[in-house]
Amino acid sequence: MTSEIRTSQHSSKVQSPSPLVEGQALSYFGFDQPILNEIHFQIFPQEHVVLIGPSGQGKSTLLKIIAGLVAHHKGTLFFQTQDWERLSLTQRNSHYLMRGMLFQKNALFDSLTVLENVLFPLRETKPDFQDKNQELALELIEAVGLSHALHLYPNELSGGMQKRLGIARALVLKPKLLLLDDPVAGLDPVTARSIVQLIQRLQTENKNTCVSVLNDMNRAFEMATRILMVMDGQVTDLGPPEVAIKTKHQAFRNFIDGEPI
């Protein structure tokens, strides 16, 4: 399988001395067992970090901790060098607006149309800018190729269309940090490739920082500027795809070759 993997065509970003997100000795426990055990990681502006690893090892948990949806139990989480635990509620709310998230199952509002789903975050945060909100929502819907489906409901969309709608909603507040939980899960290869190309194009245009959870190694190598492996409570930085693919890290070699770890 290794020989079939395509690496990203774009070079990794030069790492800034000031990470956008940083975890120091971060731990998270489930049923008194460490899912993440004193991990260290950094995410730098405008890079695309991909989290890989066996199922049930904490990839999505780490993504939700970064998103601020799940509280870590020990250690320190920094966002723009600020300690998350020391921020006031007002400061946290400001930081939340800098993050957009695509959930694995999209988490769309079934009772809202395509347009209403994308407008929802804007109406909640910027209720006094209705005309500008409408314009921005329409621009994003066009960018993800759903202009023809403005008044359709999620159950009237295909899986790929739902994914594109989720991406548009995640981007509508122009976040600095875009978090994607397995954006190609359950999609056929053609649709998955179109979603990958869409994410890459929108990241380039919007200059977002992206963190994705991926289980498809071909897509992981194609999208990432840097790869982190989450396994056995630890996070291993494998570097850019062109470095990771040559690593002798045995668990990673087994993982990409589909062998037992």
TORSESE-79751 format. One line per field, with one value per residue (C-alpha): residue number from 1; residue in three letters; x, y, z. Coordinates in steps of 0.1 Angstrom, whole numbers, plus 5000, padded with zeros to 4 digits. Example, Ala and Ser with C-alpha at 12.3 -4.5 7.8 and 13.67 -1.06 7.14 Angstrom:
REM residues 2
resi <- 1, 2;
resn <- ALA, SER;
u <- 5123, 5137;
v <- 4955, 4989;
w <- 5078, 5071;
***
This chain:
REM residues 261
resi <- 1, 2, 3, 4, 5, 6, 7, 8, 9, 10, 11, 12, 13, 14, 15, 16, 17, 18, 19, 20, 21, 22, 23, 24, 25, 26, 27, 28, 29, 30, 31, 32, 33, 34, 35, 36, 37, 38, 39, 40, 41, 42, 43, 44, 45, 46, 47, 48, 49, 50, 51, 52, 53, 54, 55, 56, 57, 58, 59, 60, 61, 62, 63, 64, 65, 66, 67, 68, 69, 70, 71, 72, 73, 74, 75, 76, 77, 78, 79, 80, 81, 82, 83, 84, 85, 86, 87, 88, 89, 90, 91, 92, 93, 94, 95, 96, 97, 98, 99, 100, 101, 102, 103, 104, 105, 106, 107, 108, 109, 110, 111, 112, 113, 114, 115, 116, 117, 118, 119, 120, 121, 122, 123, 124, 125, 126, 127, 128, 129, 130, 131, 132, 133, 134, 135, 136, 137, 138, 139, 140, 141, 142, 143, 144, 145, 146, 147, 148, 149, 150, 151, 152, 153, 154, 155, 156, 157, 158, 159, 160, 161, 162, 163, 164, 165, 166, 167, 168, 169, 170, 171, 172, 173, 174, 175, 176, 177, 178, 179, 180, 181, 182, 183, 184, 185, 186, 187, 188, 189, 190, 191, 192, 193, 194, 195, 196, 197, 198, 199, 200, 201, 202, 203, 204, 205, 206, 207, 208, 209, 210, 211, 212, 213, 214, 215, 216, 217, 218, 219, 220, 221, 222, 223, 224, 225, 226, 227, 228, 229, 230, 231, 232, 233, 234, 235, 236, 237, 238, 239, 240, 241, 242, 243, 244, 245, 246, 247, 248, 249, 250, 251, 252, 253, 254, 255, 256, 257, 258, 259, 260, 261;
resn <- MET, THR, SER, GLU, ILE, ARG, THR, SER, GLN, HIS, SER, SER, LYS, VAL, GLN, SER, PRO, SER, PRO, LEU, VAL, GLU, GLY, GLN, ALA, LEU, SER, TYR, PHE, GLY, PHE, ASP, GLN, PRO, ILE, LEU, ASN, GLU, ILE, HIS, PHE, GLN, ILE, PHE, PRO, GLN, GLU, HIS, VAL, VAL, LEU, ILE, GLY, PRO, SER, GLY, GLN, GLY, LYS, SER, THR, LEU, LEU, LYS, ILE, ILE, ALA, GLY, LEU, VAL, ALA, HIS, HIS, LYS, GLY, THR, LEU, PHE, PHE, GLN, THR, GLN, ASP, TRP, GLU, ARG, LEU, SER, LEU, THR, GLN, ARG, ASN, SER, HIS, TYR, LEU, MET, ARG, GLY, MET, LEU, PHE, GLN, LYS, ASN, ALA, LEU, PHE, ASP, SER, LEU, THR, VAL, LEU, GLU, ASN, VAL, LEU, PHE, PRO, LEU, ARG, GLU, THR, LYS, PRO, ASP, PHE, GLN, ASP, LYS, ASN, GLN, GLU, LEU, ALA, LEU, GLU, LEU, ILE, GLU, ALA, VAL, GLY, LEU, SER, HIS, ALA, LEU, HIS, LEU, TYR, PRO, ASN, GLU, LEU, SER, GLY, GLY, MET, GLN, LYS, ARG, LEU, GLY, ILE, ALA, ARG, ALA, LEU, VAL, LEU, LYS, PRO, LYS, LEU, LEU, LEU, LEU, ASP, ASP, PRO, VAL, ALA, GLY, LEU, ASP, PRO, VAL, THR, ALA, ARG, SER, ILE, VAL, GLN, LEU, ILE, GLN, ARG, LEU, GLN, THR, GLU, ASN, LYS, ASN, THR, CYS, VAL, SER, VAL, LEU, ASN, ASP, MET, ASN, ARG, ALA, PHE, GLU, MET, ALA, THR, ARG, ILE, LEU, MET, VAL, MET, ASP, GLY, GLN, VAL, THR, ASP, LEU, GLY, PRO, PRO, GLU, VAL, ALA, ILE, LYS, THR, LYS, HIS, GLN, ALA, PHE, ARG, ASN, PHE, ILE, ASP, GLY, GLU, PRO, ILE;
u <- 5000, 5029, 5039, 5004, 5002, 5003, 5020, 5009, 5021, 5024, 5055, 5050, 5049, 5079, 5071, 5065, 5080, 5045, 5021, 4984, 4975, 4998, 4993, 5018, 5016, 4979, 4959, 4924, 4909, 4879, 4866, 4898, 4920, 4943, 4931, 4957, 4986, 5007, 5009, 5028, 5019, 5020, 4999, 5013, 4995, 4983, 4995, 4973, 4979, 4964, 4958, 4960, 4960, 4939, 4903, 4895, 4929, 4918, 4920, 4885, 4889, 4920, 4902, 4874, 4898, 4914, 4879, 4871, 4842, 4858, 4878, 4912, 4919, 4955, 4982, 4979, 4962, 4973, 4955, 4974, 4998, 4970, 4963, 4927, 4920, 4929, 4906, 4873, 4840, 4840, 4876, 4866, 4836, 4859, 4882, 4853, 4844, 4879, 4872, 4850, 4843, 4830, 4817, 4821, 4783, 4780, 4756, 4733, 4699, 4674, 4646, 4667, 4674, 4709, 4708, 4694, 4721, 4749, 4732, 4726, 4761, 4758, 4723, 4735, 4766, 4759, 4721, 4723, 4739, 4712, 4720, 4758, 4751, 4730, 4757, 4784, 4763, 4755, 4792, 4802, 4773, 4785, 4821, 4811, 4790, 4755, 4739, 4714, 4703, 4696, 4662, 4667, 4668, 4697, 4677, 4673, 4711, 4736, 4764, 4789, 4765, 4759, 4797, 4801, 4773, 4790, 4822, 4804, 4788, 4822, 4838, 4810, 4825, 4859, 4877, 4914, 4913, 4892, 4887, 4876, 4866, 4871, 4858, 4858, 4842, 4816, 4822, 4830, 4865, 4854, 4834, 4861, 4886, 4864, 4860, 4898, 4903, 4876, 4892, 4926, 4913, 4893, 4923, 4945, 4919, 4911, 4945, 4931, 4950, 4935, 4935, 4919, 4912, 4916, 4915, 4922, 4960, 4960, 4939, 4960, 4993, 4976, 4962, 4987, 5016, 5024, 5012, 5007, 5000, 4978, 4982, 4986, 4979, 5007, 5011, 5040, 5050, 5059, 5067, 5057, 5043, 5076, 5094, 5067, 5065, 5101, 5100, 5111, 5085, 5073, 5037, 5033, 5047, 5023, 4994, 4998, 5004, 4973, 4992, 4983, 5000;
v <- 5000, 5023, 5028, 5038, 5067, 5102, 5129, 5165, 5186, 5217, 5221, 5224, 5258, 5272, 5268, 5301, 5306, 5314, 5284, 5291, 5262, 5244, 5216, 5211, 5179, 5176, 5147, 5134, 5105, 5082, 5058, 5066, 5055, 5080, 5084, 5112, 5110, 5142, 5149, 5178, 5193, 5225, 5238, 5267, 5293, 5282, 5246, 5216, 5191, 5157, 5134, 5097, 5065, 5034, 5039, 5046, 5061, 5097, 5115, 5129, 5136, 5157, 5175, 5184, 5196, 5219, 5231, 5239, 5214, 5190, 5200, 5184, 5171, 5180, 5201, 5234, 5243, 5276, 5294, 5323, 5319, 5325, 5298, 5286, 5280, 5316, 5332, 5348, 5337, 5368, 5360, 5323, 5333, 5356, 5326, 5303, 5326, 5320, 5283, 5264, 5227, 5201, 5172, 5136, 5133, 5169, 5179, 5198, 5212, 5189, 5216, 5243, 5246, 5248, 5286, 5287, 5262, 5284, 5316, 5301, 5310, 5345, 5351, 5340, 5362, 5391, 5396, 5433, 5426, 5407, 5419, 5413, 5379, 5368, 5380, 5361, 5329, 5329, 5334, 5304, 5283, 5291, 5283, 5248, 5242, 5242, 5273, 5251, 5236, 5268, 5257, 5220, 5203, 5181, 5149, 5159, 5161, 5134, 5125, 5146, 5176, 5174, 5174, 5205, 5222, 5214, 5229, 5261, 5265, 5258, 5286, 5312, 5331, 5332, 5312, 5313, 5276, 5250, 5216, 5187, 5153, 5128, 5149, 5121, 5094, 5073, 5090, 5072, 5078, 5104, 5124, 5121, 5135, 5165, 5172, 5171, 5195, 5218, 5219, 5226, 5254, 5271, 5269, 5286, 5313, 5319, 5313, 5291, 5268, 5233, 5203, 5171, 5136, 5112, 5074, 5073, 5074, 5084, 5115, 5121, 5123, 5143, 5170, 5173, 5196, 5177, 5144, 5136, 5100, 5095, 5061, 5046, 5079, 5097, 5120, 5114, 5142, 5123, 5155, 5165, 5137, 5134, 5127, 5106, 5082, 5073, 5070, 5038, 5043, 5007, 5014, 5039, 5015, 4988, 5013, 5025, 4990, 4977, 4954, 4947, 4972;
w <- 5000, 5008, 4972, 4963, 4987, 4971, 4991, 4991, 4963, 4984, 5006, 5044, 5059, 5077, 5114, 5132, 5166, 5179, 5175, 5170, 5193, 5218, 5243, 5271, 5292, 5282, 5296, 5292, 5311, 5302, 5328, 5349, 5321, 5302, 5266, 5262, 5286, 5291, 5254, 5238, 5204, 5184, 5155, 5135, 5114, 5079, 5081, 5077, 5105, 5100, 5130, 5122, 5142, 5151, 5160, 5196, 5204, 5210, 5176, 5177, 5215, 5208, 5180, 5203, 5230, 5205, 5195, 5231, 5231, 5256, 5286, 5292, 5327, 5332, 5315, 5297, 5264, 5247, 5220, 5205, 5234, 5260, 5286, 5280, 5316, 5326, 5300, 5311, 5296, 5273, 5261, 5255, 5234, 5213, 5207, 5199, 5170, 5156, 5152, 5127, 5129, 5105, 5125, 5112, 5107, 5096, 5125, 5102, 5113, 5096, 5098, 5081, 5044, 5029, 5031, 5066, 5078, 5066, 5079, 5114, 5129, 5114, 5128, 5162, 5163, 5139, 5140, 5129, 5096, 5077, 5042, 5046, 5063, 5033, 5009, 5027, 5030, 4993, 4984, 5005, 4992, 4956, 4966, 4977, 4946, 4962, 4947, 4929, 4963, 4984, 4995, 4999, 5033, 5045, 5039, 5003, 4998, 4989, 5014, 4995, 4993, 5030, 5036, 5014, 5033, 5066, 5053, 5042, 5076, 5093, 5073, 5074, 5104, 5086, 5114, 5118, 5128, 5108, 5125, 5103, 5118, 5091, 5062, 5037, 5059, 5041, 5007, 4974, 4960, 4934, 4959, 4985, 4961, 4952, 4990, 4995, 4965, 4979, 5014, 4999, 4977, 5004, 5028, 5003, 4996, 5033, 5047, 5075, 5098, 5095, 5118, 5104, 5116, 5088, 5085, 5047, 5044, 5008, 5016, 5048, 5028, 5001, 5024, 5052, 5056, 5089, 5103, 5140, 5151, 5181, 5197, 5232, 5248, 5230, 5201, 5177, 5153, 5121, 5102, 5066, 5043, 5024, 5057, 5073, 5044, 5049, 5087, 5104, 5132, 5134, 5146, 5118, 5092, 5103, 5103, 5068, 5055, 5072, 5096, 5132, 5156;
***
